[in-house]
Amino acid sequence: MSDITQCVLTPSVSREGFDPLGVAVHRASTIVFKDAASYAARGARGHEGYSYGLYGTPTTRTLETKLTALENGAWTFLAPSGQGANILAILPFLSAGDHILMVDSVYPPMRDFAETDLRRLGVDVDFFDPLDPQDVAAKMRSTTRMVWCESPGSTTMEVIDLPQIAEIAHAHGALVGLDNTWATPLNYKPLCHGADLVTEALTKFVSGHSDVLMGSLTVANERLIAPIRSQMGRFGIGVSPDDASLVLRGFETLSLRLRHSERVALEFAHRLADHPLVERVLHPALKTSPGHALWQRDFLGSSGVFSIVFNQAASTGVATALDAFRLFAIGASWGGTRSLAAPMPVARHRSVTPWTGPDVVLRLSIGLEDEAELWADLERFLQALDQQQG
């Protein structure tokens, strides 16, 4: 064999005795087959087999398997972002003339997707009150194919009665999907409460370091696998094994990071609820938060993300007072090691349940900084906000 050919071919080396703790990064577009017959029969390998890099490598399969176990599902797909996973949970199951019901407190980009793209494709869209399952029942149609949920709701943190909503939807032959990013599978198991599909923005708590984008979609049963896998193949959607390895690395410390953020966030939420500038704190673990009893019943814990509604006078100064922060970074997303603050408008993203409070709600994500220093940073912000009132 010539030197030129040897430069191209990859030698086979023994892996006997090599058993690392870390997951290897398997990069591949082309998957080779041992013979022509194997190549011709590659479709028979099914969703668990390897046929082309787009459909998975051992690295991505490891992450999928871990998520499937934690979600108590049948199979997991990986998407380039959490929003991508949400869309892939819906598109394969809707056609022109179908109807989707979406919770009114949904992640704003999902509302935009429904109002813009689904309507353009001929799908009828309605929204329902997150705190009223009977609103779901009243709005179900013979053409309803999907009820899309998020619990707690984006920014305003309403907890829905998923078992009751799922019972209503299933009685009409509709699927139920739920974005579980706030809770992660450590704090909530939507597939155990009636959901058919559950998504996670792995970008956030699971990866945990604000340096990778990825989403997951886990299905409750095998009949949902083929439509999603086919849609992803037609759209050419896959994820990088390098990114998957970063998510897997972050996954190993998820429980420790989440429990720390949960504890500190809840303590801060209680303190902030008594502040004179604060109208209310939206955190599912607080008795005053909408759906708190449902959170107690169905969830295994809480998260490091919550929202603050300031009184009307103070709310106008939130954007300016943000510059007083020294530790909290100002930015979107959540779940990383750094604490984040993001002012979030609410009223424009509601159509069924009008938002009557100040339009700007401050969402906080608690990271891993020193607890006392982080509280001092919040006090700096509150002081700056108070000074604007004088």
Helices and strands as residue ranges (DSSP letters): H 3-8, H 36-40, G 42-45, G 53-55, H 58-71, E 75-79, H 82-90, G 91-93, E 99-103, H 108-112, I 113-118, H 119-120, E 124-128, H 133-139, E 144-150, H 162-171, E 175-179, H 184-187, G 190-193, E 197-201, E 215-219, G 222-224, H 225-235, H 241-251, H 254-273, E 278-282, H 292-298, E 305-310, H 312-315, H 318-321, G 322-324, E 329-330, E 340-345, G 347-349, E 360-365, H 371-389
